Amino acid sequence: MNFLQLLTGAEVLSQRGNPNVNGLEYDSRRVKPGDVFIAMRGESSNGNKFIEKAIAAGAVAIVTDSPTEKTLENVAWAQVSHGRRALARLSANLYQHPAERLPITGVTGTNGKSTTAFLLESILNAAGRKSALIGTIEYHVAGKILAASHTTPEALELNRILAEAIRAGAAEAVMEVSSHALAQQRVYGIPFDVAVFTNLTRDHLDYHHTLEEYFSAKQVLFEGCGTDAPRIAVANIDDEYGHELAKLSTRLGSKALTYGMAQGDLHAERIKITPHGTRLDLIMPGVVVPLFSPLIGKVNVYNILAAVGAAYARGCDSEAISKGVGALSRVPGRFERVDFKQPFTVVVDYAHTDDALRNLTSLAREFVEQAGQKGRVITVFGCGGDRDRAKRPLMGEAAGRGSDSVVLTSDNPRSEDPLAIINDALVGLQRAGAKYKIEPDRKAAIALAIREAGPGDIVLIAGKGHEKVQVTRAGSAPFDDAEVARQLLREAGYDCQAANAAAGTPS
């Protein structure tokens, strides 16, 4: 491929030179001889500062979004109006437009994206369709599980993953689409066949500033980002923003498919939640489908409805829907139980907003009540540093009102003082009048909660879910809530051999 071919469709303001090119990079540290380097302004850095470094590494062409950069004689050059849009166009050209060669379902919303995406993938697999999944927890490509760098990767990685999935025989792709990715146009030029909206609650206001801006970013998925609007929009009409998106989608020519707990094109009846799973009658257009899911709680009924809506939009039949929903027994870091045959329940969950904490503690309350014991809800949580400070007291209040006892600790403090973050959350916790302890060390906080737990209680370890590191001023250090809980349960003398045998793993 030559430079001009790579630039096809990009918003080029000026251009010079046409060498053959081997690849494309936007990180100068990864440039190899024969590559094109895209120098673009990002959220926290400016790639234009690294043009000379890229040329020294062997770049034969530079694409820049800066009008002040001077062209250099020894390399080809192009100036573009928008760096990330150019990255998207060039990436699609490099990998022969993979997003146009397989149908993609995009899932957006504050909560439930990961579980909805995992459920949809399971249904597609049950329908005999090989698929790729791109999301917060991990990426699934051709049977391989890859670490996720972002919920929605940059356009270069995204096109590379989709191209690899096609080579491996994938017929579908499922993507979590974050508000950051939509605002930053990381999915520019990606044609979504189906768009799914789960809900919208307060989150990421350190980036989007207002709830209205946050919603506007989510809305882009339903409008089309450099493409037509999706063929079908699946929207939660129990959420006021879902109502708005359903109406918008209809105006834009998409078919709107709605869902809700008791209303919408898809809804649920005869819901029965037990500690072992959830049963419900799924009401779909023209059919009633009895479902069982190993996932528990009202929040997972919503996730099931969202995933089924997308599966229905993709032409999956009721048999595949029933089989796929029943086959998904767990989602990493989403109400994930750590079981060493202890007389109380330990759960790891990603809940990191006030709404998610309300849902989590409500689910935990249901869980202990269904078990028939007068168990307590004990919650360990913290708030992220360098993020929206205003949501911290809201999280404290949500945790306090939903729990019998709270251990307030650190999450990912990043560059902030953990005690300052704790003090912000403490305001809401005290407002709730909850019984609480403060322990900034997260491992020690989890140990406190486990020591406090008695028969029939449930310990919720909230905030980090599937994450494998904790980020502090000192950098990133390994930290896995589930593994820490396992270690502490072993040290407490619980029967790890029996637990491993039950899980089918060697002790």
TIKEDO-629067 format. One line per 4 residues: number of its first residue (from 1); their letters; for each residue x, y, z of N, C-alpha, C. Coordinates in steps of 0.1 Angstrom, whole numbers. Example, Ala and Ser with C-alpha at 12.3 -4.5 7.8 and 13.67 -1.06 7.14 Angstrom:
BEGIN
1> as> 132 -57 78 123 -45 78 132 -33 78  128 -22 71 137 -11 71 129 0 79
END
This chain:
BEGIN
1> mnfl> 9 -12 0 0 0 0 9 12 0  5 22 -8 13 35 -8 5 45 1  12 57 3 7 67 12 -6 73 8  -7 75 -5 -20 81 -10 -32 71 -8
5> qllt> -29 58 -10 -40 48 -8 -44 48 7  -34 49 15 -37 49 30 -45 61 34  -43 73 27 -50 85 30 -64 86 24  -69 76 17 -82 76 10 -93 79 20
9> gaev> -101 89 17 -113 92 26 -110 101 38  -97 104 41 -93 113 52 -95 127 48  -97 136 57 -99 150 55 -85 157 54  -79 155 42 -66 160 40 -66 175 35
13> lsqr> -58 183 42 -58 197 38 -46 200 29  -35 193 31 -24 194 21 -16 181 22  -8 177 11 -2 165 11 10 165 2  21 158 5 33 157 -3 40 144 -2
17> gnpn> 43 138 -13 51 125 -13 41 113 -13  47 102 -19 38 90 -20 47 77 -18  53 75 -7 61 63 -6 53 50 -3  58 39 -5 51 27 0 52 26 15
21> vngl> 42 21 21 42 21 36 39 7 41  45 4 53 43 -9 59 33 -10 69  31 1 77 22 1 88 18 15 92  11 16 104 6 28 109 7 28 124
25> eyds> 12 39 130 13 41 144 9 55 148  4 56 161 2 69 167 10 71 179  18 61 183 27 61 194 41 60 189  49 70 190 62 71 184 71 59 189
29> rrvk> 68 54 201 76 43 207 74 30 200  64 29 192 61 17 185 64 18 170  69 29 165 72 31 151 83 22 146  81 16 135 91 7 128 94 13 115
33> pgdv> 106 9 109 109 14 96 98 11 85  94 21 78 84 20 68 70 24 72  69 28 85 56 31 90 52 46 87  39 48 88 33 62 88 31 65 103
37> fiam> 35 77 107 32 82 121 21 92 120  10 90 128 0 100 129 3 108 142  5 121 140 8 130 151 -4 138 154  -11 134 165 -24 140 168 -24 145 183
41> rges> -32 155 185 -34 161 198 -44 152 206  -40 147 218 -49 139 226 -54 147 238  -59 139 247 -65 145 259 -54 150 269  -43 143 270 -33 147 279 -19 149 273
45> sngn> -18 146 260 -5 147 254 -7 152 239  4 156 233 4 160 219 14 153 211  9 144 202 18 135 194 27 143 185  23 156 182 32 164 173 46 166 179
49> kfie> 47 165 193 60 167 199 69 155 196  64 144 191 73 133 189 75 129 174  73 139 166 75 137 151 90 133 148  99 140 154 113 138 151 117 124 156
53> kaia> 112 120 168 115 107 173 109 96 164  97 98 158 92 88 149 100 87 136  105 98 131 113 98 119 126 91 122  132 93 134 144 86 138 142 71 139
57> agav> 130 67 142 127 52 143 124 46 130  123 54 119 121 49 106 108 53 99  100 62 104 88 66 98 91 72 84  83 68 74 85 73 60 75 84 57
61> aivt> 65 86 65 55 96 63 49 101 76  45 113 77 39 119 88 25 125 85  15 122 93 2 128 92 0 136 105  -3 149 103 -4 158 115 -17 165 115
65> dspt> -22 168 127 -34 176 128 -30 191 132  -17 194 132 -12 207 136 -9 216 124  -15 227 122 -12 236 111 2 243 113  8 243 125 20 250 127 32 241 125
69> ektl> 31 228 123 42 219 121 48 221 107  61 223 106 67 225 93 70 212 86  68 211 73 71 199 66 86 196 65  90 184 65 104 180 64 107 174 51
73> enva> 119 176 46 122 172 32 124 157 31  128 150 41 131 136 40 120 126 42  108 131 45 96 123 47 84 128 39  75 119 36 62 123 30 54 130 41
77> waqv> 44 138 37 37 146 48 22 148 44  14 149 54 0 152 51 -5 160 64  -12 171 61 -19 178 72 -34 174 71  -40 171 82 -54 167 83 -62 177 92
81> shgr> -75 177 91 -83 186 99 -85 181 113  -85 168 114 -89 161 127 -81 148 129  -72 148 139 -63 137 140 -70 123 143  -79 123 152 -86 110 155 -94 105 143
85> rala> -101 114 136 -108 110 125 -99 104 114  -88 111 112 -78 106 103 -73 92 107  -70 90 120 -65 77 125 -76 67 121  -89 70 123 -99 60 120 -100 56 105
89> rlsa> -99 67 97 -99 64 82 -87 56 78  -75 60 82 -63 53 78 -63 39 83  -67 37 96 -68 23 102 -77 14 94  -89 20 90 -98 12 82 -92 8 69
93> nlyq> -85 18 62 -79 15 49 -68 4 51  -60 5 61 -49 -4 63 -54 -18 65  -65 -20 72 -70 -34 75 -82 -37 66  -84 -30 55 -94 -33 44 -108 -33 50
97> hpae> -111 -23 58 -124 -20 62 -131 -31 69  -126 -37 80 -132 -49 86 -146 -46 92  -148 -33 97 -161 -30 103 -172 -30 93  -169 -29 80 -180 -30 70 -182 -44 65
101> rlpi> -174 -54 71 -175 -67 66 -181 -77 77  -185 -72 88 -193 -80 98 -202 -71 106  -214 -76 109 -223 -67 117 -218 -65 131  -219 -53 136 -214 -49 149 -226 -44 158
105> tgvt> -227 -49 170 -236 -44 180 -229 -36 190  -233 -24 192 -226 -15 202 -235 -14 214  -229 -15 226 -237 -14 239 -231 -2 247  -240 7 250 -235 19 258 -245 21 270
109> gtng> -240 29 280 -248 31 292 -239 32 304  -244 37 315 -235 38 327 -232 25 333  -243 17 335 -241 4 342 -246 -7 333  -241 -19 334 -246 -31 328 -240 -34 314
113> kstt> -231 -26 309 -225 -28 296 -218 -42 294  -210 -45 304 -202 -57 303 -211 -69 304  -220 -70 314 -228 -81 315 -237 -83 303  -243 -72 298 -251 -73 286 -243 -78 274
117> afll> -231 -73 272 -222 -78 261 -219 -93 263  -215 -97 275 -212 -111 277 -225 -120 274  -237 -115 278 -249 -123 276 -252 -124 261  -250 -113 254 -252 -113 239 -242 -122 232
121> esil> -230 -122 236 -220 -131 230 -224 -145 233  -229 -149 245 -233 -162 248 -245 -166 239  -255 -157 237 -266 -161 228 -262 -163 214  -253 -154 209 -248 -156 195 -240 -169 194
125> naag> -233 -173 204 -226 -186 203 -236 -197 203  -247 -196 211 -257 -206 212 -264 -207 198  -264 -196 191 -270 -196 177 -261 -202 167  -249 -206 171 -239 -211 162 -231 -201 154
129> rksa> -231 -188 160 -223 -178 153 -211 -174 160  -199 -176 154 -187 -172 160 -186 -157 161  -182 -151 172 -182 -137 174 -170 -132 181  -168 -119 180 -157 -112 188 -164 -103 198
133> ligt> -157 -101 209 -162 -92 220 -151 -83 224  -155 -70 224 -145 -59 228 -152 -52 240  -145 -51 251 -152 -45 263 -142 -42 274  -148 -38 285 -141 -33 297 -132 -44 303
137> ieyh> -138 -56 304 -131 -66 312 -120 -73 304  -123 -76 291 -113 -83 283 -118 -83 268  -110 -87 259 -114 -88 245 -114 -103 242  -124 -108 234 -125 -121 230 -123 -121 215
141> vagk> -113 -128 210 -111 -129 195 -107 -143 191  -115 -150 184 -112 -163 179 -108 -173 190  -115 -172 201 -113 -181 212 -102 -177 221  -95 -166 217 -84 -161 226 -90 -150 235
145> ilaa> -85 -149 247 -88 -138 256 -77 -129 257  -79 -116 253 -68 -106 254 -71 -96 265  -61 -91 270 -63 -80 281 -68 -68 274  -77 -61 281 -84 -49 276 -76 -37 281
149> shtt> -71 -29 271 -64 -16 275 -75 -5 278  -85 -5 270 -96 5 272 -109 -3 270  -120 2 275 -133 -3 272 -135 -4 257  -132 8 250 -133 8 236 -119 13 231
153> peal> -111 5 224 -98 8 220 -97 19 210  -85 25 208 -83 34 197 -86 28 183  -89 36 173 -93 30 160 -83 21 154  -70 23 156 -60 14 151 -61 0 156
157> elnr> -62 -1 170 -63 -14 176 -77 -20 173  -87 -12 173 -101 -17 170 -101 -24 156  -96 -17 146 -96 -23 133 -88 -35 132  -76 -35 139 -68 -47 139 -75 -59 145
161> ilae> -82 -57 156 -90 -68 163 -101 -73 154  -108 -64 148 -119 -68 139 -114 -76 127  -102 -71 121 -96 -79 110 -92 -93 114  -86 -94 126 -82 -107 131 -94 -116 133
165> aira> -105 -110 138 -117 -118 141 -123 -123 128  -123 -115 117 -128 -119 104 -119 -131 99  -106 -129 100 -97 -140 95 -100 -153 103  -104 -152 115 -107 -164 123 -121 -169 121
169> gaae> -129 -163 112 -142 -168 109 -153 -161 117  -151 -150 124 -162 -144 131 -172 -139 122  -185 -140 126 -196 -135 118 -203 -124 125  -199 -121 137 -206 -110 145 -195 -103 154
173> avme> -197 -91 158 -189 -85 168 -198 -77 178  -194 -78 191 -201 -71 201 -192 -62 208  -195 -49 210 -186 -39 215 -193 -31 226  -186 -30 237 -190 -19 247 -185 -6 241
177> vssh> -193 4 241 -189 17 236 -190 27 247  -178 32 251 -178 41 263 -181 56 258  -185 64 267 -188 78 264 -175 85 260  -164 81 266 -151 87 262 -148 84 248
181> alaq> -150 72 244 -147 68 230 -156 75 220  -169 77 224 -178 84 215 -174 99 214  -171 105 226 -167 119 226 -154 122 218  -145 112 219 -132 114 213 -132 108 198
185> qrvy> -143 103 194 -144 98 180 -135 86 177  -133 78 187 -125 66 185 -132 56 176  -146 57 176 -153 48 167 -158 55 154  -151 66 151 -155 73 138 -154 64 126
189> gipf> -165 63 119 -165 55 107 -169 41 109  -172 37 122 -176 23 124 -192 22 123  -197 15 113 -211 14 111 -217 3 121  -225 8 130 -231 -2 140 -245 -6 134
193> dvav> -247 -19 134 -259 -24 129 -270 -23 140  -266 -26 152 -275 -25 164 -268 -17 175  -276 -7 181 -271 0 192 -280 -2 204  -274 -5 216 -281 -8 228 -278 2 239
197> ftnl> -289 7 245 -287 16 256 -292 10 269  -284 9 280 -288 3 292 -294 13 302  -287 24 305 -292 34 314 -282 45 315  -286 56 322 -277 67 324 -278 72 338
201> trdh> -267 72 346 -267 78 359 -254 86 360  -252 93 371 -241 101 373 -228 94 372  -219 97 363 -206 91 362 -197 100 352  -184 99 354 -175 106 344 -177 121 343
205> ldyh> -183 127 353 -185 142 351 -172 150 353  -161 143 357 -148 149 357 -144 152 342  -149 144 333 -146 145 319 -157 152 311  -169 148 314 -180 154 306 -186 167 312
209> htle> -183 169 325 -187 182 332 -202 182 336  -211 178 327 -225 178 331 -232 165 326  -243 162 332 -251 150 328 -256 152 314  -259 164 310 -263 166 296 -252 163 286
213> eyfs> -240 168 289 -229 165 280 -226 150 280  -227 143 291 -225 129 292 -235 122 283  -248 126 284 -258 120 276 -256 123 261  -251 135 258 -249 138 244 -238 129 238
217> akqv> -228 125 246 -218 116 241 -224 102 238  -232 97 247 -239 84 245 -248 85 233  -254 96 230 -263 97 219 -257 95 206  -244 98 205 -236 97 192 -237 83 187
221> lfeg> -238 73 195 -239 59 190 -252 57 183  -262 64 186 -275 63 180 -277 72 168  -269 82 167 -269 91 156 -260 86 144  -250 79 148 -240 75 138 -228 85 139
225> cgtd> -216 79 140 -203 87 142 -196 86 128  -199 95 119 -193 95 106 -200 84 97  -211 79 102 -219 69 94 -234 71 95  -242 63 89 -256 64 91 -260 59 105
229> apri> -272 62 109 -276 57 122 -278 42 122  -277 35 133 -279 21 133 -292 16 127  -292 4 122 -305 -2 117 -315 -3 128  -311 -8 139 -320 -10 151 -314 -4 163
233> avan> -322 3 171 -318 8 184 -326 1 195  -319 -4 205 -325 -12 216 -324 -3 228  -335 2 234 -334 12 244 -343 8 257  -337 11 268 -344 8 281 -354 20 284
237> idde> -367 17 283 -376 28 284 -380 30 299  -375 22 308 -376 25 322 -367 36 327  -358 40 318 -349 51 320 -353 63 311  -354 75 317 -359 86 309 -350 89 297
241> yghe> -337 87 298 -329 89 287 -331 79 276  -335 67 280 -339 56 270 -351 60 262  -361 67 268 -372 72 261 -368 82 250  -359 91 254 -354 101 245 -347 94 233
245> lakl> -339 84 236 -331 78 225 -341 70 216  -351 64 221 -360 56 213 -367 66 203  -371 78 208 -378 88 199 -368 93 189  -356 96 193 -345 101 184 -343 91 173
249> strl> -341 78 177 -338 68 167 -349 67 157  -361 68 161 -373 67 151 -372 79 142  -369 91 147 -368 102 138 -356 101 128  -346 94 132 -334 92 123 -336 80 114
253> gska> -347 73 114 -350 62 105 -346 49 110  -341 48 123 -338 35 128 -351 28 134  -351 15 134 -362 8 141 -359 8 156  -368 13 164 -367 14 179 -373 2 185
257> ltyg> -365 -6 192 -370 -18 200 -368 -15 214  -379 -14 222 -378 -10 236 -379 -22 245  -373 -19 257 -375 -30 268 -376 -23 281  -382 -30 291 -384 -25 304 -388 -37 313
261> maqg> -388 -34 326 -392 -45 335 -406 -50 333  -415 -40 331 -429 -44 329 -436 -37 317  -427 -31 308 -432 -24 297 -422 -25 285  -427 -22 273 -418 -22 262 -420 -34 253
265> dlha> -414 -34 241 -415 -45 232 -410 -58 238  -400 -57 247 -396 -69 255 -397 -65 270  -403 -74 277 -404 -72 292 -405 -85 299  -405 -85 312 -405 -97 320 -417 -99 328
269> erik> -421 -111 330 -432 -115 339 -428 -127 348  -435 -129 359 -432 -141 368 -418 -142 371  -412 -131 375 -398 -131 379 -396 -138 393  -387 -147 394 -384 -153 406 -369 -154 408
273> itph> -364 -147 419 -350 -146 421 -346 -154 433  -336 -163 432 -331 -172 443 -316 -170 444  -310 -175 454 -296 -174 455 -288 -182 444  -296 -191 437 -290 -199 427 -292 -193 412
277> gtrl> -300 -183 411 -303 -178 398 -316 -171 397  -320 -167 385 -332 -160 382 -340 -167 371  -353 -168 375 -363 -174 365 -372 -163 361  -376 -162 348 -386 -152 344 -392 -157 331
281> dlim> -404 -152 328 -410 -153 315 -407 -141 306  -400 -143 296 -396 -132 287 -407 -130 277  -413 -118 277 -423 -114 267 -417 -107 255  -417 -114 244 -412 -108 232 -423 -107 222
285> pgvv> -421 -99 211 -431 -98 201 -436 -111 196  -448 -115 199 -455 -127 194 -451 -140 201  -443 -139 212 -439 -152 218 -435 -149 233  -437 -159 241 -433 -159 255 -422 -170 257
289> vplf> -411 -166 262 -400 -175 264 -396 -177 279  -398 -189 285 -393 -191 298 -378 -191 299  -372 -184 308 -357 -183 309 -353 -186 323  -341 -192 323 -334 -193 336 -320 -188 334
293> spli> -315 -179 343 -301 -174 342 -295 -177 356  -282 -182 356 -275 -183 368 -271 -170 375  -273 -159 367 -271 -145 372 -283 -141 381  -281 -134 392 -292 -131 401 -295 -116 402
297> gkvn> -307 -113 405 -311 -99 408 -318 -92 398  -325 -82 402 -333 -73 393 -324 -66 382  -312 -62 387 -303 -55 377 -300 -65 366  -298 -78 368 -295 -87 358 -307 -90 349
301> vyni> -319 -88 354 -331 -89 345 -330 -79 334  -326 -66 338 -324 -56 328 -314 -60 318  -302 -65 323 -292 -69 314 -296 -80 305  -304 -89 310 -309 -100 301 -318 -94 290
305> laav> -327 -85 294 -336 -79 285 -329 -71 274  -318 -64 278 -310 -56 268 -303 -66 258  -297 -77 264 -290 -86 255 -300 -93 246  -311 -97 251 -321 -104 243 -326 -95 232
309> gaay> -328 -82 235 -333 -72 225 -323 -72 214  -310 -71 217 -300 -71 206 -299 -84 199  -301 -95 206 -301 -108 199 -313 -110 189  -324 -105 194 -336 -105 186 -334 -96 173
313> argc> -328 -85 175 -325 -76 164 -315 -82 154  -307 -91 159 -297 -98 150 -303 -111 145  -316 -114 148 -322 -126 142 -320 -139 149  -317 -138 162 -315 -151 169 -329 -156 174
317> dsea> -331 -169 173 -344 -174 177 -345 -177 192  -358 -180 197 -360 -182 211 -352 -193 217  -349 -204 209 -341 -215 214 -327 -210 218  -321 -203 208 -307 -197 211 -307 -188 222
321> iskg> -318 -180 223 -319 -170 234 -319 -177 248  -328 -187 249 -329 -195 261 -316 -202 265  -310 -208 255 -298 -216 257 -286 -206 261  -285 -195 254 -274 -186 256 -275 -179 270
325> vgal> -287 -175 274 -289 -169 287 -285 -179 298  -290 -191 296 -287 -201 307 -273 -205 307  -265 -203 297 -251 -208 296 -241 -199 303  -245 -186 305 -236 -177 311 -237 -177 326
329> srvp> -227 -183 333 -228 -185 347 -222 -174 355  -212 -167 349 -205 -156 356 -199 -146 346  -198 -134 351 -191 -123 344 -180 -119 353  -167 -119 349 -156 -115 359 -158 -102 365
333> grfe> -158 -102 379 -159 -89 386 -173 -83 387  -183 -91 382 -197 -86 383 -205 -96 392  -207 -92 404 -213 -100 415 -207 -114 414  -194 -114 415 -186 -126 414 -183 -132 428
337> rvdf> -188 -144 430 -187 -150 444 -173 -156 446  -168 -155 457 -155 -161 461 -159 -171 472  -159 -184 469 -165 -194 477 -154 -204 482  -151 -204 495 -142 -213 501 -150 -221 512
341> kqpf> -163 -223 509 -172 -230 519 -173 -223 532  -170 -210 532 -172 -202 544 -187 -200 547  -191 -198 560 -205 -197 563 -212 -184 559  -205 -175 552 -210 -163 548 -206 -161 533
345> tvvv> -212 -152 526 -209 -150 512 -200 -139 510  -190 -140 500 -181 -130 497 -183 -127 482  -185 -114 478 -188 -111 464 -179 -99 460  -173 -100 448 -166 -89 442 -174 -83 431
349> dyah> -175 -70 431 -183 -63 421 -177 -50 417  -179 -46 404 -173 -34 399 -181 -21 402  -191 -22 410 -199 -10 413 -191 2 418  -191 13 410 -182 24 413 -190 37 411
353> tdda> -203 37 411 -211 49 411 -222 47 422  -228 58 426 -238 57 436 -250 48 432  -254 49 419 -265 41 414 -261 26 415  -249 23 410 -244 9 410 -243 4 424
357> lrnl> -239 12 434 -239 8 448 -253 5 454  -262 14 450 -276 11 454 -281 -2 449  -278 -5 436 -283 -17 430 -276 -29 436  -263 -28 439 -255 -39 445 -260 -42 459
361> tsla> -261 -32 467 -266 -35 481 -280 -40 481  -288 -35 472 -302 -40 471 -302 -55 467  -294 -58 458 -293 -72 453 -287 -81 465  -278 -76 472 -272 -83 484 -283 -85 494
365> refv> -291 -75 496 -302 -77 506 -312 -88 502  -315 -87 489 -324 -98 484 -317 -112 486  -305 -112 483 -297 -125 484 -298 -131 498  -295 -123 508 -295 -128 522 -309 -132 526
369> eqag> -319 -124 522 -333 -127 526 -338 -140 519  -334 -142 506 -338 -154 499 -332 -166 506  -320 -164 511 -313 -176 518 -320 -180 531  -329 -172 535 -337 -175 547 -330 -173 560
373> qkgr> -319 -165 560 -312 -162 572 -312 -147 575  -311 -143 587 -311 -128 590 -297 -123 588  -292 -124 576 -278 -120 574 -277 -105 572  -264 -100 574 -261 -86 573 -254 -83 560
377> vitv> -255 -71 555 -248 -67 543 -236 -58 548  -224 -63 545 -212 -56 549 -205 -52 536  -203 -39 535 -197 -34 522 -184 -27 524  -174 -31 515 -161 -25 515 -161 -17 502
381> fgcg> -158 -4 503 -158 4 490 -149 16 492  -144 22 481 -137 34 481 -141 42 468  -135 54 466 -138 62 454 -125 64 447  -126 65 434 -114 67 425 -109 81 427
385> gdrd> -96 82 426 -89 95 426 -89 102 413  -87 115 412 -86 122 399 -99 120 391  -110 119 398 -123 117 391 -133 127 398  -145 126 394 -156 135 398 -157 135 414
389> rakr> -153 145 420 -153 146 435 -168 146 440  -177 152 432 -190 154 437 -198 141 439  -194 130 432 -201 118 434 -196 110 446  -186 114 453 -181 107 464 -190 106 476
393> plmg> -196 118 481 -206 117 491 -218 109 487  -222 110 474 -233 103 470 -231 88 471  -219 84 467 -215 69 469 -215 65 484  -210 74 492 -210 71 506 -224 69 512
397> eaag> -233 78 508 -246 77 512 -253 64 507  -251 61 494 -257 49 489 -252 37 496  -239 36 498 -234 24 505 -239 23 519  -240 35 526 -244 35 540 -259 31 541
401> rgsd> -267 36 532 -282 33 533 -285 19 530  -276 13 521 -279 -1 517 -272 -12 525  -264 -8 534 -255 -18 542 -258 -17 557  -256 -28 564 -256 -28 578 -243 -23 584
405> svvl> -232 -25 576 -219 -21 581 -210 -18 569  -202 -7 570 -194 -3 558 -179 -2 563  -170 -7 555 -156 -4 557 -152 5 545  -149 18 548 -145 28 538 -130 27 536
409> tsdn> -126 26 524 -112 23 521 -107 31 508  -96 27 502 -91 32 490 -96 24 478  -98 30 467 -101 24 454 -88 25 446  -88 33 436 -76 37 429 -74 52 431
413> prse> -66 55 442 -64 69 445 -57 78 435  -49 71 426 -42 78 416 -33 88 422  -33 101 418 -24 111 423 -29 117 436  -41 114 441 -47 120 452 -43 113 465
417> dpla> -44 121 476 -42 115 490 -54 106 493  -52 94 496 -63 85 499 -72 90 510  -66 96 520 -74 101 532 -83 113 528  -79 121 518 -87 132 513 -99 126 506
421> iind> -97 116 498 -108 109 491 -118 103 501  -113 96 511 -121 90 521 -130 101 528  -124 112 531 -131 123 538 -143 128 530  -141 128 516 -152 133 507 -163 123 508
425> alvg> -160 110 508 -171 100 508 -177 99 522  -169 102 532 -174 100 546 -186 109 549  -187 121 542 -198 130 544 -211 123 542  -212 116 530 -224 109 527 -227 97 536
429> lqra> -216 90 540 -217 78 548 -223 82 562  -218 94 567 -223 98 580 -238 103 579  -241 109 567 -255 114 565 -265 102 565  -260 90 561 -268 78 560 -270 72 574
433> gaky> -261 76 584 -262 71 597 -258 57 598  -249 52 589 -245 38 589 -234 36 599  -233 23 603 -222 19 611 -210 17 602  -198 23 605 -187 22 596 -174 22 603
437> kiep> -163 17 595 -149 18 599 -142 23 588  -130 30 591 -122 35 580 -108 28 581  -104 23 569 -91 16 568 -86 19 554  -76 28 552 -72 32 539 -65 21 531
441> drka> -59 11 538 -52 0 532 -63 -10 527  -64 -12 514 -75 -19 508 -75 -34 513  -63 -40 513 -63 -54 517 -67 -55 532  -62 -46 540 -66 -46 555 -81 -44 556
445> aial> -87 -35 547 -101 -33 548 -109 -45 545  -105 -52 535 -112 -65 531 -110 -75 542  -99 -75 549 -97 -84 560 -106 -81 572  -108 -68 574 -117 -63 585 -131 -68 582
449> aire> -136 -67 570 -149 -71 566 -151 -86 568  -141 -94 563 -142 -108 564 -142 -113 579  -134 -106 587 -134 -110 602 -147 -107 608  -153 -96 604 -166 -92 610 -178 -101 606
453> agpg> -177 -108 594 -188 -115 588 -191 -128 596  -204 -130 598 -208 -142 605 -217 -150 596  -222 -162 601 -231 -170 593 -243 -163 587  -245 -164 574 -256 -158 567 -253 -144 562
457> divl> -242 -138 566 -239 -124 561 -234 -125 547  -233 -113 540 -227 -111 527 -217 -100 528  -205 -102 523 -195 -92 522 -193 -88 508  -196 -75 505 -195 -69 492 -182 -62 491
461> iagk> -173 -65 481 -161 -58 479 -163 -51 466  -166 -38 467 -171 -30 456 -160 -21 450  -162 -18 437 -154 -7 431 -144 -11 420  -137 -22 422 -126 -25 413 -130 -38 404
465> ghek> -138 -46 409 -143 -57 401 -132 -66 395  -131 -66 381 -122 -74 374 -107 -68 374  -105 -56 379 -92 -50 377 -81 -58 385  -70 -58 379 -58 -65 385 -48 -57 391
469> vqvt> -49 -44 391 -39 -35 397 -46 -24 405  -39 -18 414 -43 -6 421 -34 5 418  -39 17 414 -32 28 409 -31 39 420  -18 41 425 -16 51 435 -5 61 430
473> rags> -1 71 439 9 80 435 22 73 431  24 61 437 36 54 434 36 46 421  24 46 414 23 39 402 13 27 403  13 18 394 4 6 394 11 -6 401
477> apfd> 3 -12 410 8 -24 417 -2 -35 416  2 -47 415 -8 -58 414 -18 -58 426  -31 -59 422 -41 -60 433 -54 -65 426  -58 -76 430 -70 -83 425 -79 -86 437
481> daev> -90 -79 438 -99 -81 449 -103 -95 452  -106 -103 441 -110 -117 443 -98 -125 448  -86 -123 443 -75 -130 448 -71 -127 462  -72 -114 466 -70 -110 479 -80 -116 489
485> arql> -93 -117 485 -103 -123 493 -100 -138 494  -95 -145 484 -92 -159 485 -80 -161 495  -70 -153 494 -59 -154 503 -63 -152 517  -72 -142 520 -76 -140 533 -85 -151 539
489> lrea> -93 -157 530 -101 -168 534 -93 -181 537  -82 -183 529 -73 -193 532 -66 -191 546  -62 -179 548 -55 -176 561 -64 -178 573  -77 -176 570 -87 -177 581 -91 -192 583
493> gydc> -85 -201 575 -87 -215 577 -98 -222 570  -105 -215 560 -116 -221 554 -111 -231 544  -120 -240 540 -116 -253 533 -114 -250 518  -102 -246 515 -99 -243 501 -99 -255 492
497> qaan> -95 -267 498 -96 -279 490 -110 -283 486  -119 -282 495 -133 -285 491 -138 -275 481  -135 -262 483 -139 -252 473 -133 -254 459  -120 -258 459 -114 -261 446 -120 -273 439
501> aaag> -123 -283 447 -130 -295 442 -143 -292 436  -151 -283 443 -164 -280 438 -163 -272 425  -152 -264 424 -150 -256 412 -143 -264 401  -139 -276 404 -132 -284 394 -118 -280 391
505> tps> -111 -274 400 -98 -269 399 -89 -277 408  -76 -278 405 -67 -285 414 -64 -277 426  -62 -283 438 -59 -276 450 -45 -275 452
END
